[in-house]
């Protein structure tokens, strides 16, 4: 019952894990905002250019794939975050 109602569940007896969880959540929100910014910037600039015919569809598709890859790569950097 306590696991279901608790905001954070400690597995070990180290209270510093709460501090690490808070730091990780702040880093995660920062990454989410960065990724939304990059995706919004790309979509607001590249989609109209492609829709007007100034950009080859193959290049637009490659750029969209590169955009998705950059978002995933940016999110993956959380794995290496120092939470001391």
Backbone as CSV, one residue per row, in Angstrom:
resi,resn,N_x,N_y,N_z,CA_x,CA_y,CA_z,C_x,C_y,C_z
1,UNK,0.823,-1.177,0.000,0.000,0.000,0.000,0.878,1.256,0.000
2,UNK,1.934,1.242,0.762,2.790,2.427,0.848,3.496,2.705,-0.473
3,UNK,3.884,1.665,-1.203,4.550,1.856,-2.492,3.628,2.535,-3.492
4,UNK,2.355,2.231,-3.432,1.409,2.796,-4.382,1.102,4.257,-4.085
5,UNK,1.173,4.670,-2.845,0.815,6.039,-2.489,2.030,6.955,-2.371
6,UNK,3.216,6.399,-2.279,4.416,7.216,-2.107,4.863,7.859,-3.405
7,UNK,5.315,9.120,-3.316,5.856,9.809,-4.482,7.204,9.246,-4.883
8,UNK,8.005,8.894,-3.899,9.322,8.295,-4.117,9.436,7.098,-3.184
9,UNK,9.898,5.973,-3.710,10.092,4.777,-2.902,11.590,4.511,-2.842
10,UNK,12.141,4.468,-1.635,13.564,4.190,-1.457,13.785,2.691,-1.397
11,UNK,14.704,2.216,-2.222,15.034,0.796,-2.224,16.097,0.505,-1.175
12,UNK,17.062,1.437,-1.047,18.139,1.277,-0.068,17.859,2.166,1.140
13,UNK,18.699,2.073,2.129,18.540,2.862,3.348,19.267,4.195,3.277
14,UNK,19.461,4.733,2.077,20.205,5.980,1.917,19.240,7.112,1.591
15,UNK,19.106,8.051,2.512,18.199,9.177,2.323,18.678,10.113,1.211
16,UNK,19.952,10.048,0.847,20.485,10.886,-0.227,19.915,10.485,-1.591
17,UNK,19.309,9.325,-1.677,18.664,8.923,-2.925,17.502,9.850,-3.271
18,UNK,16.879,10.452,-2.259,15.808,11.419,-2.508,16.381,12.646,-3.204
19,UNK,17.531,13.114,-2.745,18.192,14.270,-3.363,18.578,13.938,-4.803
20,UNK,19.098,12.747,-5.023,19.464,12.328,-6.382,18.239,12.264,-7.285
21,UNK,17.133,11.782,-6.757,15.906,11.694,-7.551,15.398,13.079,-7.938
22,UNK,15.502,14.019,-7.039,15.085,15.396,-7.336,15.988,16.009,-8.387
23,UNK,17.306,15.805,-8.265,18.242,16.324,-9.267,17.980,15.694,-10.635
24,UNK,17.735,14.393,-10.644,17.449,13.713,-11.905,16.160,14.229,-12.537
25,UNK,15.168,14.498,-11.723,13.913,15.017,-12.279,14.104,16.411,-12.862
26,UNK,14.934,17.234,-12.236,15.218,18.574,-12.784,15.993,18.467,-14.095
27,UNK,16.965,17.567,-14.150,17.708,17.353,-15.395,16.792,16.831,-16.503
28,UNK,15.881,15.950,-16.140,14.948,15.403,-17.120,14.046,16.488,-17.683
29,UNK,13.544,17.368,-16.832,12.702,18.466,-17.321,13.499,19.403,-18.224
30,UNK,14.765,19.636,-17.903,15.611,20.486,-18.751,15.792,19.846,-20.127
31,UNK,16.006,18.530,-20.155,16.158,17.822,-21.433,14.868,17.851,-22.240
32,UNK,13.734,17.701,-21.564,12.448,17.750,-22.262,12.259,19.109,-22.923
33,UNK,12.577,20.177,-22.197,12.437,21.527,-22.755,13.397,21.745,-23.919
34,UNK,14.637,21.246,-23.802,15.593,21.360,-24.899,15.082,20.630,-26.135
35,UNK,14.609,19.414,-25.949,14.130,18.621,-27.077,12.902,19.253,-27.729
36,UNK,11.998,19.790,-26.920,10.836,20.475,-27.486,11.258,21.714,-28.262
37,UNK,12.233,22.427,-27.750,12.734,23.612,-28.443,13.342,23.274,-29.797
38,UNK,14.182,22.245,-29.819,14.801,21.836,-31.084,13.750,21.351,-32.073
39,UNK,12.813,20.546,-31.608,11.780,20.015,-32.510,10.883,21.140,-33.024
40,UNK,10.508,22.062,-32.160,9.679,23.179,-32.578,10.421,24.064,-33.579
41,UNK,11.689,24.320,-33.304,12.495,25.129,-34.232,12.625,24.484,-35.596
42,UNK,12.873,23.212,-35.596,13.007,22.498,-36.872,11.687,22.524,-37.636
43,UNK,10.608,22.181,-36.962,9.318,22.071,-37.642,8.803,23.418,-38.133
44,UNK,9.038,24.475,-37.387,8.553,25.782,-37.827,9.383,26.360,-38.957
45,UNK,10.590,25.881,-39.132,11.418,26.400,-40.228,11.445,25.476,-41.440
46,UNK,11.612,24.192,-41.242,11.807,23.275,-42.364,10.505,22.865,-43.055
47,UNK,9.451,22.702,-42.308,8.202,22.251,-42.928,7.659,23.273,-43.932
48,UNK,7.597,24.556,-43.603,7.134,25.511,-44.622,8.045,25.569,-45.850
49,UNK,9.350,25.455,-45.652,10.281,25.463,-46.786,10.019,24.263,-47.688
50,UNK,9.800,23.102,-47.079,9.511,21.897,-47.864,8.131,21.995,-48.525
51,UNK,7.159,22.556,-47.817,5.810,22.662,-48.369,5.765,23.611,-49.565
52,UNK,6.607,24.628,-49.565,6.647,25.567,-50.683,7.446,25.029,-51.867
53,UNK,8.086,23.887,-51.674,8.804,23.251,-52.775,10.248,23.687,-52.916
54,UNK,10.768,24.410,-51.942,12.163,24.859,-52.004,13.148,23.817,-51.499
55,UNK,12.632,22.714,-50.990,13.484,21.679,-50.411,13.085,20.335,-51.011
56,UNK,14.074,19.608,-51.462,13.855,18.283,-52.034,13.246,17.379,-50.951
57,UNK,12.189,16.621,-51.270,11.556,15.763,-50.258,12.504,14.735,-49.638
58,UNK,13.461,14.251,-50.399,14.419,13.286,-49.849,15.300,13.964,-48.800
59,UNK,15.722,15.177,-49.084,16.542,15.922,-48.116,15.707,16.268,-46.883
60,UNK,14.443,16.627,-47.094,13.563,16.930,-45.958,13.367,15.703,-45.070
61,UNK,13.197,14.528,-45.697,13.034,13.300,-44.923,14.309,12.975,-44.142
62,UNK,15.451,13.169,-44.761,16.728,12.924,-44.074,16.911,13.902,-42.912
63,UNK,16.519,15.155,-43.128,16.636,16.152,-42.057,15.696,15.815,-40.899
64,UNK,14.510,15.327,-41.208,13.579,14.945,-40.153,14.122,13.755,-39.359
65,UNK,14.726,12.815,-40.045,15.344,11.681,-39.344,16.496,12.149,-38.469
66,UNK,17.295,13.074,-38.977,18.403,13.617,-38.191,17.883,14.379,-36.979
67,UNK,16.770,15.079,-37.141,16.163,15.787,-36.017,15.721,14.805,-34.939
68,UNK,15.071,13.735,-35.346,14.631,12.718,-34.375,15.823,12.064,-33.683
69,UNK,16.856,11.795,-34.437,18.059,11.194,-33.868,18.722,12.128,-32.861
70,UNK,18.739,13.424,-33.160,19.355,14.372,-32.223,18.557,14.472,-30.928
71,UNK,17.230,14.379,-31.011,16.400,14.411,-29.813,16.666,13.176,-28.953
72,UNK,16.740,12.017,-29.575,16.994,10.780,-28.832,18.398,10.802,-28.217
73,UNK,19.369,11.286,-28.976,20.742,11.364,-28.465,20.830,12.326,-27.290
74,UNK,20.147,13.458,-27.394,20.146,14.421,-26.296,19.513,13.823,-25.049
75,UNK,18.433,13.082,-25.206,17.796,12.444,-24.054,18.682,11.354,-23.455
76,UNK,19.442,10.681,-24.302,20.305,9.597,-23.810,21.457,10.108,-22.958
77,UNK,21.769,11.400,-23.046,22.861,11.934,-22.233,22.502,11.923,-20.740
78,UNK,21.223,11.761,-20.403,20.836,11.662,-18.995,21.462,10.453,-18.312
79,UNK,21.759,9.444,-19.107,22.348,8.225,-18.528,23.709,8.518,-17.889
80,UNK,24.394,9.527,-18.401,25.740,9.840,-17.920,25.754,11.018,-16.952
81,UNK,24.616,11.425,-16.459,24.524,12.571,-15.558,25.165,12.239,-14.204
82,UNK,25.900,13.196,-13.690,26.516,13.070,-12.364,25.540,13.602,-11.323
83,UNK,25.064,12.758,-10.451,24.053,13.134,-9.477,24.587,13.157,-8.050
84,UNK,25.784,13.549,-7.860,26.374,13.540,-6.506,25.855,14.648,-5.672
